[in-house]
Amino acid sequence: MRRIYKPKSKSRPKKKGLNELLKAYDELDRTAKTLIRTDYLLHRANERFDQQISQLHALHRVGSSINSTFDLELILSGISESMTKDLDFEKSGIVFLEKNSQRPLQSAYTGFSSAEYRLFLDSFAELLLPALQQEDVYLQTAAYAPVAWGKLLNSLSVSSLLLLPMRIKSRLIGFIVGARSHVTVRLTDSERRFYAMYASQASTAIENARLYEALGQANLTLEEKVQERTKNLVAANEQLRELDQAKSNFISLVSHELRTPLTAIKGFIVTLFHYDKEIPEDKRRVYLSVLNEETDRLTRLINELLDISRIESGRMEILWRPVSVPEVAQRVFSTLAVKANTVKLVNEFSDNFPQIVADPDKLEQVLMNLVGNALRYSPPESSIRVIGHVHENGVIIGVKDEGPGIAFAELEKVFDKFYRLDNEANRKNPGTGLGLPICRALINLHGGKIWVESEVNQGCQFIFTLPLNADKLEAKVDEASRQAAS
């Protein structure tokens, strides 16, 4: 059998080298892919790292800015500007809510036009508030937004909008808005944490500013109250001084006024008691006349003191009755006729002068005081006129004399308690200075007003108004009917 010789193949080493080359290529490919993936991951990590650094810088900058002041307007504008400068939002804003109503109270914005921002705030109740109550970080994108949100984003010319609610102890105090024209589909967990931290820092700064403002207002209010209380105390102290002085003056005046008639009364009584038989009849009559006058004077003084006491304590009672003022004036004239001597007393009431409802005794007291004062200052042969006319819903009555008159500076003082004009007539005829204050009080109790008009050397006229007061009589009749029925 013939053997065939087959030479050894020389290509076997070449095949082995090719396999090794292929292996090396695969390894190199895997290494390249690993390097590419590693580079991608490093790039992503670097981007995240850069983003975190940027976010930390943003937190630091906004924190430094807003925590350096307690001015709420500066804080709001600082946060709004930080959203655009540090966080790459094209439009931003921040809104501080009213505590009770949860409505926008104060805000600042950057990038929005005034019309856009107004439109944005107009959607607060319908869109913004429900969104703020859902999540701590709320993102809305135009491509996936509901119809209402889509219209709002379109009107604001943005593609995505971020809302960051600001809360203090779960209470919503405001929110931050950031908007971009490019689409932001979702936020990473780290981004959400960052925005939550950002809103929390803003919330703290705003609450501190609000508390500082409230504290400042409280301090201001407290200071105002302290000043007001101090002022009231000073006024009260001054009033106490005045009352103390008035009390001293009152005691001194009353003591003097009581002592004068009592001294005269005592002197004449002693004289009559010891020398009754030696005194001629004409002198006896003079002494008795003086005793009568001084007794009347003492009675008048006591009555004035009692009247002013009842008026100031609110115990002065008005007995309402139909009154004819001309008749009351005539009774006053009859009483003062002897004292008037040559002074003429004239009644000048209009023909249509109506009957009024008043207290006749109190009205007579007023006219007695005014006419009596006029007599004190009237020169002989002069006249005193009591004038009455219909006036609006009542009557107006004047007592006019031809005496020396009153200086302008004294006109208002004459109605002050214990005030008396310093003139010769008053020095000759001492008094308490209570007559005119009592007149004013009685007229006021009737619902009227009283004042004086005068010029030096031109006489004087005291004028007072009185309403008809018909309702007072009707009320009195109704009350009497009810009592009779019961």
C-alpha positions in Angstrom: 0.0 0.0 0.0 1.4 3.3 -1.1 1.6 6.0 1.5 0.8 9.5 0.5 2.9 12.2 2.0 1.2 15.3 3.3 3.3 18.1 4.2 2.6 20.0 7.5 0.4 23.0 7.2 2.2 26.3 7.6 -1.0 28.3 8.0 -1.8 27.0 11.5 0.3 29.7 13.2 -1.4 32.4 11.2 -4.8 31.3 12.4 -3.7 31.3 16.0 -2.4 34.8 15.6 -5.7 36.0 14.1 -7.6 34.6 17.0 -5.4 36.4 19.4 -5.8 39.6 17.5 -9.6 39.2 17.5 -9.5 38.6 21.2 -7.4 41.7 21.7 -9.8 43.7 19.5 -12.8 42.5 21.6 -11.0 43.4 24.7 -10.1 46.8 23.4 -13.7 47.3 22.3 -15.0 46.4 25.7 -12.4 48.7 27.3 -13.4 51.5 24.9 -17.1 51.0 25.7 -16.3 50.9 29.4 -14.2 54.1 29.0 -17.1 55.7 27.1 -19.6 54.7 29.6 -17.3 55.8 32.4 -16.8 59.1 30.7 -20.6 59.5 30.3 -21.2 58.6 33.9 -18.4 60.9 35.0 -19.9 63.7 32.8 -23.3 63.1 34.3 -21.8 63.0 37.8 -19.9 66.2 37.0 -23.1 67.9 35.8 -24.9 66.8 39.0 -22.0 67.9 41.0 -21.9 71.3 39.2 -25.6 71.6 39.7 -25.4 70.8 43.4 -22.6 73.4 43.7 -24.6 75.9 41.8 -27.6 75.1 44.1 -25.5 75.4 47.2 -24.1 78.7 46.0 -27.7 79.9 45.2 -28.8 78.9 48.7 -25.8 80.7 50.2 -26.3 83.8 48.2 -30.1 84.1 48.7 -29.6 83.2 52.4 -26.9 86.0 52.8 -29.1 88.4 51.0 -32.5 87.8 52.7 -31.2 87.1 56.2 -29.3 90.4 56.3 -32.5 92.5 56.4 -35.9 92.5 58.0 -37.4 94.6 55.3 -40.1 92.4 53.7 -40.1 94.2 50.4 -36.3 93.7 50.1 -36.6 90.1 51.0 -39.3 89.5 48.4 -37.4 91.3 45.6 -34.2 89.5 46.6 -35.8 86.0 46.3 -37.5 86.9 43.0 -34.2 88.1 41.5 -32.3 85.0 42.8 -34.7 82.7 41.0 -33.7 84.3 37.6 -30.0 84.9 38.4 -29.0 81.8 40.3 -31.5 79.1 39.2 -31.9 79.9 35.5 -35.6 80.8 35.5 -36.6 83.3 32.8 -39.6 84.6 34.8 -40.0 84.4 38.6 -42.0 85.9 41.4 -42.8 85.5 45.1 -46.2 86.2 46.8 -46.8 86.8 50.5 -50.3 85.8 51.6 -52.7 87.6 54.0 -52.8 85.5 57.2 -56.6 85.1 57.6 -58.0 85.3 54.1 -55.1 83.4 52.4 -55.2 86.0 49.5 -52.2 87.6 47.9 -51.1 90.5 50.0 -47.6 91.6 48.9 -45.4 90.3 46.1 -42.4 90.9 43.8 -41.7 89.6 40.3 -38.9 89.5 37.7 -39.2 88.8 34.0 -43.0 89.0 33.9 -44.7 91.9 32.4 -47.2 93.7 34.7 -50.1 92.4 32.6 -48.7 88.8 32.7 -48.2 88.9 36.4 -51.6 90.3 37.0 -53.1 87.6 34.9 -51.1 85.0 36.9 -52.4 86.3 40.2 -55.9 86.3 38.9 -55.7 82.5 38.7 -54.8 82.2 42.3 -58.1 80.8 43.6 -58.8 78.6 40.6 -55.4 77.1 39.9 -52.6 78.2 42.1 -54.1 77.6 45.6 -55.3 74.0 44.9 -51.8 73.3 43.4 -50.0 74.7 46.4 -52.1 72.5 48.7 -51.1 69.3 46.8 -47.3 69.1 46.8 -44.3 70.8 48.3 -42.8 71.2 44.8 -45.4 71.5 42.0 -44.4 71.3 38.3 -46.7 72.0 35.4 -45.6 71.5 31.7 -47.6 72.9 28.8 -47.4 69.7 26.7 -49.1 67.7 29.5 -51.1 70.3 31.3 -54.9 70.3 31.7 -56.8 72.8 29.6 -57.0 75.6 32.2 -53.3 75.3 33.0 -52.4 75.1 29.3 -54.3 78.4 28.7 -52.5 80.1 31.6 -49.0 78.9 30.5 -49.7 80.0 26.9 -50.8 83.4 28.1 -47.6 83.7 30.1 -45.5 82.6 27.1 -43.8 79.8 29.0 -43.6 76.0 28.6 -43.1 75.0 32.2 -43.9 76.5 35.5 -42.7 75.6 39.0 -44.6 76.5 42.2 -42.9 76.3 45.6 -45.3 76.7 48.6 -43.8 78.5 51.6 -45.1 77.1 54.9 -44.5 77.8 58.6 -45.7 75.0 60.8 -47.8 73.6 58.0 -49.5 77.1 57.5 -49.2 78.4 54.0 -47.7 81.9 54.1 -46.9 82.4 50.4 -45.3 80.8 47.4 -42.5 81.2 44.9 -43.0 80.8 41.1 -40.4 80.1 38.5 -41.1 79.8 34.7 -39.1 78.7 31.7 -39.7 78.8 27.9 -38.1 75.3 27.5 -39.9 72.2 28.6 -39.1 70.6 32.0 -40.8 67.3 32.0 -39.8 66.0 35.5 -37.6 66.9 38.5 -35.2 64.5 40.1 -35.4 63.7 43.8 -32.4 65.9 44.5 -33.9 68.8 42.6 -37.1 68.4 44.6 -35.2 68.4 47.9 -33.2 71.5 46.8 -36.4 73.5 45.9 -38.0 72.4 49.1 -35.0 73.7 51.0 -35.0 76.9 49.0 -38.7 77.5 49.8 -38.1 76.7 53.5 -35.3 79.2 53.7 -37.4 81.8 52.0 -40.3 81.0 54.4 -38.1 81.5 57.5 -36.7 84.8 56.2 -40.2 86.1 55.4 -41.7 84.9 58.8 -38.7 86.5 60.6 -39.4 89.8 58.8 -43.1 89.6 59.5 -42.4 88.9 63.2 -39.9 91.7 63.3 -42.4 94.1 61.8 -45.0 92.9 64.2 -42.6 93.3 67.1 -41.7 96.8 65.9 -45.4 97.7 65.6 -46.1 96.2 69.0 -43.2 98.3 70.4 -44.5 101.4 68.7 -48.0 100.7 69.9 -46.7 100.1 73.4 -44.6 103.2 73.3 -47.7 105.2 72.0 -49.8 103.7 74.8 -47.1 104.5 77.4 -46.9 108.1 76.0 -50.7 108.3 76.0 -51.0 106.9 79.5 -48.3 109.3 80.7 -50.1 112.1 79.0 -53.3 111.0 80.6 -51.6 110.8 84.0 -50.1 114.2 83.6 -53.6 115.6 82.5 -55.2 113.7 85.5 -52.6 115.1 87.8 -53.1 118.6 86.5 -56.9 118.1 86.8 -56.5 117.0 90.4 -54.4 120.1 91.0 -57.1 122.2 89.4 -59.8 120.4 91.4 -57.8 120.8 94.6 -57.4 124.5 93.8 -61.1 124.8 92.9 -62.0 123.0 96.1 -59.8 125.5 98.1 -61.3 128.4 96.2 -64.8 127.0 96.7 -64.3 126.6 100.4 -62.8 130.1 100.7 -65.6 131.6 98.6 -68.4 129.8 100.3 -66.9 130.6 103.7 -66.7 134.2 102.8 -70.1 134.4 101.2 -71.8 132.6 104.1 -69.9 134.6 106.7 -70.9 138.0 105.2 -74.7 137.6 105.5 -74.4 135.6 108.8 -72.3 138.4 110.3 -74.8 141.0 109.3 -77.7 138.9 110.6 -76.0 138.1 113.8 -75.1 141.8 114.4 -78.5 143.1 113.8 -80.2 140.4 115.9 -77.8 141.1 118.8 -78.5 144.8 118.5 -82.3 144.3 118.5 -82.1 141.8 121.3 -80.0 144.1 123.7 -81.2 147.5 122.6 -84.8 146.8 121.5 -86.4 149.5 123.7 -83.8 152.2 122.9 -84.0 151.8 119.1 -86.4 154.2 117.3 -89.1 152.7 115.1 -87.6 154.0 111.9 -84.2 152.4 112.6 -85.9 149.2 113.7 -87.6 149.0 110.3 -84.2 149.6 108.6 -82.6 146.8 110.7 -85.4 144.4 109.9 -85.2 145.3 106.2 -81.4 144.5 106.3 -82.1 141.2 108.1 -84.6 140.3 105.4 -82.2 141.1 102.6 -79.3 139.2 104.2 -81.6 136.2 104.8 -82.7 136.2 101.2 -79.1 136.5 100.1 -78.1 133.5 102.4 -81.1 131.5 101.0 -80.1 132.3 97.4 -76.5 131.3 98.1 -77.5 127.9 99.6 -80.0 127.3 96.7 -77.2 128.0 94.2 -74.9 125.5 95.9 -77.6 122.9 96.0 -78.5 123.5 92.4 -75.0 123.2 91.1 -74.6 120.0 93.2 -77.7 118.5 91.8 -76.8 119.4 88.2 -73.2 118.0 88.4 -74.5 114.7 90.0 -77.3 114.4 87.4 -80.1 114.7 90.0 -81.6 117.9 88.6 -85.2 117.0 87.6 -87.1 118.8 84.9 -90.9 119.0 85.4 -92.4 119.4 81.9 -95.4 121.6 81.6 -97.0 123.9 79.0 -95.4 127.4 79.6 -96.1 130.9 78.4 -92.6 132.5 78.4 -94.0 136.1 78.2 -96.0 135.4 81.4 -92.9 134.0 83.1 -90.9 137.2 82.1 -93.7 139.4 83.5 -93.6 137.6 86.9 -89.8 138.2 87.0 -90.4 141.9 86.3 -92.9 142.1 89.1 -90.5 140.5 91.5 -87.6 142.8 90.5 -89.7 146.0 90.1 -88.6 147.5 93.4 -85.0 146.7 92.8 -85.2 148.1 89.2 -86.0 151.6 90.6 -85.6 153.9 87.5 -84.5 151.2 85.1 -87.3 150.3 82.7 -88.2 146.6 82.2 -89.6 145.9 78.8 -91.3 142.8 77.4 -90.9 142.4 73.6 -92.4 139.1 72.4 -93.6 138.6 68.9 -97.4 138.3 68.4 -97.1 134.7 67.2 -94.8 133.6 70.0 -95.9 130.0 70.8 -96.4 128.2 74.0 -93.6 125.8 74.8 -93.2 122.8 77.0 -90.6 123.4 79.8 -90.1 123.5 83.6 -91.7 126.9 84.5 -89.8 127.2 87.8 -86.4 126.5 86.1 -87.2 128.9 83.3 -88.2 131.6 85.8 -84.9 131.0 87.6 -83.0 131.5 84.4 -84.7 134.8 83.6 -84.5 136.0 87.2 -80.7 135.5 87.1 -80.2 137.1 83.7 -82.5 140.1 84.4 -81.0 140.5 87.9 -77.5 140.5 86.5 -78.6 143.1 83.9 -80.0 145.3 86.7 -76.7 145.1 88.5 -74.9 146.8 85.5 -77.6 149.0 84.1 -77.3 152.8 84.7 -80.3 154.7 86.0 -83.0 155.7 83.4 -81.8 152.9 81.1 -83.9 149.9 79.9 -83.7 146.1 80.1 -85.6 144.3 77.3 -86.6 140.7 77.2 -87.1 139.8 73.5 -88.7 136.7 72.2 -89.1 135.4 68.6 -89.9 132.1 66.9 -86.7 130.3 65.9 -86.5 127.2 63.6 -88.2 124.4 65.6 -88.4 126.5 68.8 -88.0 129.9 70.2 -85.1 132.3 70.8 -85.1 134.7 73.8 -82.7 137.5 74.6 -82.1 139.7 77.7 -80.5 143.0 76.6 -79.2 145.8 78.8 -77.5 149.2 78.2 -74.7 148.6 80.6 -70.9 148.8 80.2 -70.7 145.6 78.2 -68.2 142.7 78.4 -64.7 142.6 76.7 -64.4 140.0 73.9 -61.8 138.0 75.9 -64.2 137.6 78.8 -67.3 136.4 76.8 -66.7 132.7 77.2 -65.4 132.9 80.8 -68.6 134.3 82.2 -70.2 130.8 82.1 -67.3 129.2 84.1 -68.0 128.2 87.7 -67.0 130.8 90.3 -65.8 133.2 87.6 -66.8 136.9 88.2 -65.8 139.9 86.2 -63.4 142.2 88.0 -65.3 145.5 88.1 -66.7 147.9 90.5 -70.3 146.5 90.4 -69.1 143.1 91.4 -66.9 144.5 94.1 -69.9 146.3 95.6 -72.2 143.2 95.1 -70.2 140.0 96.0 -71.6 136.7 94.7 -70.6 133.1 94.1 -70.2 133.2 90.3 -72.6 130.2 90.0 -75.6 132.0 88.5 -74.6 131.9 84.8 -73.2 128.3 85.0 -76.5 127.2 86.5 -78.4 129.1 83.7 -76.4 127.3 81.1 -76.9 123.9 82.7 -80.7 124.5 83.0 -81.0 125.6 79.3 -79.0 122.5 78.2 -81.3 120.3 80.2 -84.2 121.8 78.2 -82.3 121.0 74.9 -81.4 124.6 74.2 -78.2 126.7 74.0 -77.1 129.9 75.6 -74.5 132.5 74.7 -73.6 136.1 75.2 -73.1 138.9 72.7 -71.4 142.2 73.8 -69.0 145.0 73.1 -67.4 147.3 75.6 -69.7 150.3 76.3 -72.3 148.9 74.0 -74.4 147.0 76.4 -74.8 143.2 76.7 -77.3 140.6 75.5 -77.6 137.1 76.8 -79.4 134.9 74.2 -80.8 131.4 74.6 -82.8 129.0 72.5 -85.5 126.5 73.6 -87.2 123.8 71.5 -90.9 123.5 71.7 -90.5 120.1 73.4 -94.1 119.0 72.5 -92.9 115.4 72.6 -92.0 115.7 76.3 -95.6 116.5 77.2 -96.9 113.7 75.0 -94.5 111.3 76.7 -95.6 112.6 80.1 -99.3 112.1 79.2 -98.6 108.6 77.9 -96.8 107.7 81.1 -99.7 109.1 83.2 -102.2 107.1 81.2 -100.2 103.9 81.6 -99.9 104.5 85.4 -103.7 105.2 85.6 -104.4 102.0 83.6 -102.2 99.9 85.8 
